Amino acid sequence: MITVSGISKSFKVAKRSSGVRSAVKSLFRREYTEVAALNEISFHIAPGEIVGYIGPNGAGKSTTIKVMSGILVPDRGTCTIMGYTPWLDRVAYVKNIGVVFGQRSQLWWDVPVIDSFELLRDIYGVQENEYKSNLKLLVETLDLKDIIHTPVRQLSLGQRMRCEIAASLLHSPSILFLDEPTIGLDAISKLAVRQFITTINKEKGVTIILTTHDMNDIEALAQRIILIGKGSLLYDGNLNTLRERFAPSNLVTEAGSSINAPSIDDIIVQMYKEYQIT
């Protein structure tokens, strides 16, 4: 379903020293440094998979998601998703995907949530029966009944994130990109979201790419993880294989004592150290 081959992306970042003289100089002549966000990233994802796409801050996770969703155009490489090239076939392509960015909203700030949902229905051209069926399921499973008529600006972060997930699924996408979907959620809401993601994956076969710093999300949802660091792909494999690789006999604390039952966080920290991306 998803084939990413040799994707590279860099950004120019303006440099400027402190001080008034440097500020004035930058008005006439700016200096830039080039930052490589992605470096020859390649992987394949099959239909119905839930893949955890992980790495430290600045590793290139969100940049990859933006390339795969058609927001960014890579400098080099190819990406084919359901037969589409995301940045070339955006109009036809986006009807098949849902995207949730934890730090960005697709809801209109000053209107009730339901108004945003109805506008998204019109944008995606969702049939009335399908819309009502999806809305009923999403409201019930994500517990939106008491907030769906509230303006988005009056919602807490956790409430807004539940609405964002619902908005991304109103048009029945085949692929769901989740970038920090449980940010700001309390423990109960996180469990509800995880259960919901598992349900739509099993019952509707939705392919899910999940980026998060909450390793409990990864452990609960994904059997396969892709680790990225400093723009390069470092690991692509099974979570259980990682557990065997970092067995208690190979895992030690900073104090030098062994750990009997390594958590997913312990394993990821060890991976970061091994690949020198901490």
Secondary structure, 3 states (H helix, E strand, C coil): CEEEEEEEEEEEEEECCCCHHHHHHHHHCCEEEEEEEEEEEEEEECCCCEEEEECCCCCCHHHHHHHHCCCCCCCEEEEEECCECCCCCHHHHHHHEEEEECCCCCCCCCCEHHHHHHHHHHHHCCCHHHHHHHHHHHHHHCCCCCCCCCEHHHCCHHHHHHHHHHHCCCCCCCEEEEECCCCCCCHHHHHHHHHHHHHHHHHHCCEEEEECCCHHHHHHHCCEEEEEECCEEEEEEEHHHHHHHCCHHHCECCCCCECCCCCHHHHHHHHHHHCCCC
